[in-house]
Each structure stands twice: as structure tokens, then as C-alpha cells.
Amino acid sequence: MNDTEKAWQVEIDRRARVYDDIEAKGAWQGRMTAADYLGLLVLVVGLVVGFWVWGAS
């Protein structure tokens, strides 16, 4: 294993530890909740209906 491969293995191990720590804490920042998905659905339906009404005029 050359120096580059060793460096990448160290980096991969470090990233794995970070994700393990985040998962153990249950602190996934930016995780979408049911309210987020509902809001997204409302916005998408509003856009579709809005463009449909606008195109029908």
C-alpha cells in the first residue's frame, strides 16, 4: 500500500467515525420531517395548479 492509499484509508476511517457519531447521537441536521414533506407537496400542487390555470386562460 503506497502513501496515497494509506492517506485515503485514514480519511475513509475518519469519515466513518464521524457518521457513526452522528448516528449514535441521532442528530442528523437537515433531516426532513413529515411537516417538511407536506409543505413540499403543497408547494408542488400549488405550482401545478397555478400553471394549469394560467395555461388554460
DRENTORKOL-3810 file (N, C-alpha, C; in nm, 4 decimals):
REM DRENTORKOL-3810
@n.u->0.0859; n.v->-0.1169; n.w->0.0000; ca.u->0.0000; ca.v->0.0000; ca.w->0.0000; c.u->0.0905; c.v->0.1232; c.w->0.0000
@n.u->0.0682; n.v->0.2132; n.w->-0.0954; ca.u->0.1535; ca.v->0.3324; ca.w->-0.1010; c.u->0.0965; c.v->0.4437; c.w->-0.0117
@n.u->0.1661; n.v->0.5559; n.w->-0.0069; ca.u->0.1272; ca.v->0.6653; ca.w->0.0833; c.u->-0.0102; c.v->0.7212; c.w->0.0499
@n.u->-0.0416; n.v->0.7301; n.w->-0.0783; ca.u->-0.1718; ca.v->0.7844; ca.w->-0.1181; c.u->-0.2849; c.v->0.6934; c.w->-0.0709
@n.u->-0.2677; n.v->0.5644; n.w->-0.0878; ca.u->-0.3706; ca.v->0.4698; ca.w->-0.0443; c.u->-0.3870; c.v->0.4727; c.w->0.1077
@n.u->-0.2765; n.v->0.4860; n.w->0.1799; ca.u->-0.2828; ca.v->0.4942; ca.w->0.3264; c.u->-0.3570; c.v->0.6202; c.w->0.3694
@n.u->-0.3279; n.v->0.7315; n.w->0.3020; ca.u->-0.3946; ca.v->0.8578; ca.w->0.3352; c.u->-0.5443; c.v->0.8477; c.w->0.3100
@n.u->-0.5831; n.v->0.7867; n.w->0.1990; ca.u->-0.7256; ca.v->0.7701; ca.w->0.1690; c.u->-0.7923; c.v->0.6790; c.w->0.2702
@n.u->-0.7236; n.v->0.5734; n.w->0.3120; ca.u->-0.7812; ca.v->0.4818; ca.w->0.4112; c.u->-0.8017; c.v->0.5532; c.w->0.5440
@n.u->-0.7080; n.v->0.6377; n.w->0.5822; ca.u->-0.7226; ca.v->0.7162; ca.w->0.7061; c.u->-0.8425; c.v->0.8100; c.w->0.6935
@n.u->-0.8568; n.v->0.8737; n.w->0.5775; ca.u->-0.9690; ca.v->0.9661; ca.w->0.5568; c.u->-1.1026; c.v->0.8922; c.w->0.5581
@n.u->-1.1086; n.v->0.7771; n.w->0.4957; ca.u->-1.2321; ca.v->0.6983; ca.w->0.4948; c.u->-1.2683; c.v->0.6553; c.w->0.6366
@n.u->-1.1704; n.v->0.6126; n.w->0.7135; ca.u->-1.1950; ca.v->0.5736; ca.w->0.8528; c.u->-1.2444; c.v->0.6925; c.w->0.9351
@n.u->-1.1848; n.v->0.8087; n.w->0.9118; ca.u->-1.2277; ca.v->0.9292; ca.w->0.9850; c.u->-1.3726; c.v->0.9620; c.w->0.9522
@n.u->-1.4085; n.v->0.9566; n.w->0.8245; ca.u->-1.5460; ca.v->0.9868; ca.w->0.7839; c.u->-1.6437; c.v->0.8854; c.w->0.8418
@n.u->-1.6052; n.v->0.7605; n.w->0.8438; ca.u->-1.6917; ca.v->0.6567; ca.w->0.9012; c.u->-1.7170; c.v->0.6835; c.w->1.0493
@n.u->-1.6125; n.v->0.7258; n.w->1.1223; ca.u->-1.6299; ca.v->0.7581; ca.w->1.2640; c.u->-1.7238; c.v->0.8759; c.w->1.2824
@n.u->-1.7123; n.v->0.9768; n.w->1.1963; ca.u->-1.7996; ca.v->1.0942; ca.w->1.2063; c.u->-1.9452; c.v->1.0529; c.w->1.1862
@n.u->-1.9711; n.v->0.9726; n.w->1.0831; ca.u->-2.1086; ca.v->0.9285; ca.w->1.0584; c.u->-2.1592; c.v->0.8389; c.w->1.1710
@n.u->-2.0738; n.v->0.7554; n.w->1.2265; ca.u->-2.1141; ca.v->0.6724; ca.w->1.3399; c.u->-2.1505; c.v->0.7583; c.w->1.4603
@n.u->-2.0729; n.v->0.8643; n.w->1.4852; ca.u->-2.1028; ca.v->0.9548; ca.w->1.5963; c.u->-2.2357; c.v->1.0267; c.w->1.5748
@n.u->-2.2588; n.v->1.0741; n.w->1.4536; ca.u->-2.3838; ca.v->1.1439; ca.w->1.4233; c.u->-2.5021; c.v->1.0496; c.w->1.4411
@n.u->-2.4882; n.v->0.9272; n.w->1.3922; ca.u->-2.5971; ca.v->0.8308; ca.w->1.4032; c.u->-2.6236; c.v->0.7943; c.w->1.5489
@n.u->-2.5189; n.v->0.7804; n.w->1.6289; ca.u->-2.5354; ca.v->0.7460; ca.w->1.7696; c.u->-2.6065; c.v->0.8567; c.w->1.8468
@n.u->-2.5804; n.v->0.9818; n.w->1.8102; ca.u->-2.6437; ca.v->1.0955; ca.w->1.8772; c.u->-2.7848; c.v->1.1206; c.w->1.8261
@n.u->-2.8175; n.v->1.0700; n.w->1.7074; ca.u->-2.9483; ca.v->1.0972; ca.w->1.6485; c.u->-2.9624; c.v->1.2424; c.w->1.6068
@n.u->-2.8529; n.v->1.3067; n.w->1.5732; ca.u->-2.8528; ca.v->1.4498; ca.w->1.5446; c.u->-2.8282; c.v->1.4770; c.w->1.3970
@n.u->-2.9072; n.v->1.4192; n.w->1.3108; ca.u->-2.8916; ca.v->1.4434; ca.w->1.1668; c.u->-2.9479; c.v->1.5801; c.w->1.1341
@n.u->-2.8627; n.v->1.6799; n.w->1.1228; ca.u->-2.9086; ca.v->1.8143; ca.w->1.0895; c.u->-2.9577; c.v->1.8164; c.w->0.9460
@n.u->-3.0689; n.v->1.8836; n.w->0.9245; ca.u->-3.1230; ca.v->1.8939; ca.w->0.7907; c.u->-3.2141; c.v->1.7784; c.w->0.7542
@n.u->-3.2397; n.v->1.6884; n.w->0.8458; ca.u->-3.3290; ca.v->1.5755; ca.w->0.8192; c.u->-3.4704; c.v->1.6283; c.w->0.7991
@n.u->-3.5358; n.v->1.5825; n.w->0.6951; ca.u->-3.6711; ca.v->1.6286; ca.w->0.6654; c.u->-3.7719; c.v->1.5522; c.w->0.7498
@n.u->-3.8695; n.v->1.6259; n.w->0.8018; ca.u->-3.9763; ca.v->1.5663; ca.w->0.8815; c.u->-4.1027; c.v->1.5567; c.w->0.7959
@n.u->-4.2075; n.v->1.5007; n.w->0.8529; ca.u->-4.3345; ca.v->1.4875; ca.w->0.7817; c.u->-4.3887; c.v->1.6259; c.w->0.7440
@n.u->-4.3684; n.v->1.7240; n.w->0.8301; ca.u->-4.4160; ca.v->1.8600; ca.w->0.8007; c.u->-4.3428; c.v->1.9178; c.w->0.6794
@n.u->-4.2156; n.v->1.8884; n.w->0.6661; ca.u->-4.1390; ca.v->1.9356; ca.w->0.5508; c.u->-4.1917; c.v->1.8742; c.w->0.4213
@n.u->-4.2179; n.v->1.7442; n.w->0.4250; ca.u->-4.2706; ca.v->1.6777; ca.w->0.3058; c.u->-4.4107; c.v->1.7286; c.w->0.2717
@n.u->-4.4915; n.v->1.7537; n.w->0.3734; ca.u->-4.6262; ca.v->1.8078; ca.w->0.3494; c.u->-4.6168; c.v->1.9471; c.w->0.2876
@n.u->-4.5281; n.v->2.0297; n.w->0.3386; ca.u->-4.5091; ca.v->2.1633; ca.w->0.2815; c.u->-4.4607; c.v->2.1566; c.w->0.1378
@n.u->-4.3704; n.v->2.0669; n.w->0.1093; ca.u->-4.3221; ca.v->2.0486; ca.w->-0.0264; c.u->-4.4345; c.v->2.0038; c.w->-0.1187
@n.u->-4.5174; n.v->1.9128; n.w->-0.0714; ca.u->-4.6320; ca.v->1.8665; ca.w->-0.1507; c.u->-4.7279; c.v->1.9811; c.w->-0.1805
@n.u->-4.7565; n.v->2.0636; n.w->-0.0807; ca.u->-4.8461; ca.v->2.1779; ca.w->-0.1005; c.u->-4.7880; c.v->2.2745; c.w->-0.2037
@n.u->-4.6600; n.v->2.3023; n.w->-0.1960; ca.u->-4.5974; ca.v->2.3923; ca.w->-0.2923; c.u->-4.6013; c.v->2.3360; c.w->-0.4338
@n.u->-4.5736; n.v->2.2076; n.w->-0.4486; ca.u->-4.5749; ca.v->2.1456; ca.w->-0.5812; c.u->-4.7154; c.v->2.1468; c.w->-0.6394
@n.u->-4.8134; n.v->2.1090; n.w->-0.5593; ca.u->-4.9520; ca.v->2.1094; ca.w->-0.6076; c.u->-4.9941; c.v->2.2516; c.w->-0.6431
@n.u->-4.9554; n.v->2.3497; n.w->-0.5614; ca.u->-4.9877; ca.v->2.4895; ca.w->-0.5904; c.u->-4.9261; c.v->2.5353; c.w->-0.7220
@n.u->-4.8030; n.v->2.4970; n.w->-0.7474; ca.u->-4.7384; ca.v->2.5337; ca.w->-0.8736; c.u->-4.8063; c.v->2.4670; c.w->-0.9928
@n.u->-4.8368; n.v->2.3394; n.w->-0.9798; ca.u->-4.9008; ca.v->2.2678; ca.w->-1.0900; c.u->-5.0365; c.v->2.3280; c.w->-1.1210
@n.u->-5.1159; n.v->2.3507; n.w->-1.0184; ca.u->-5.2493; ca.v->2.4088; ca.w->-1.0392; c.u->-5.2366; c.v->2.5506; c.w->-1.0933
@n.u->-5.1438; n.v->2.6271; n.w->-1.0406; ca.u->-5.1254; ca.v->2.7650; ca.w->-1.0878; c.u->-5.0884; c.v->2.7705; c.w->-1.2347
@n.u->-4.9932; n.v->2.6883; n.w->-1.2770; ca.u->-4.9551; ca.v->2.6882; ca.w->-1.4184; c.u->-5.0651; c.v->2.6298; c.w->-1.5060
@n.u->-5.1401; n.v->2.5346; n.w->-1.4538; ca.u->-5.2511; ca.v->2.4787; ca.w->-1.5310; c.u->-5.3583; c.v->2.5844; c.w->-1.5541
@n.u->-5.3924; n.v->2.6597; n.w->-1.4500; ca.u->-5.4923; ca.v->2.7670; ca.w->-1.4638; c.u->-5.4384; c.v->2.8756; c.w->-1.5545
@n.u->-5.3135; n.v->2.9118; n.w->-1.5405; ca.u->-5.2526; ca.v->3.0155; ca.w->-1.6226; c.u->-5.2491; c.v->2.9729; c.w->-1.7692
@n.u->-5.2203; n.v->2.8475; n.w->-1.7951; ca.u->-5.2153; ca.v->2.7972; ca.w->-1.9327; c.u->-5.3529; c.v->2.7832; c.w->-1.9942
@n.u->-5.4557; n.v->2.7645; n.w->-1.9122; ca.u->-5.5920; ca.v->2.7470; ca.w->-1.9631; c.u->-5.6540; c.v->2.8810; c.w->-2.0017
@n.u->-5.5942; n.v->2.9905; n.w->-1.9574; ca.u->-5.6508; ca.v->3.1227; ca.w->-1.9851; c.u->-5.6262; c.v->3.1654; c.w->-2.1283
END
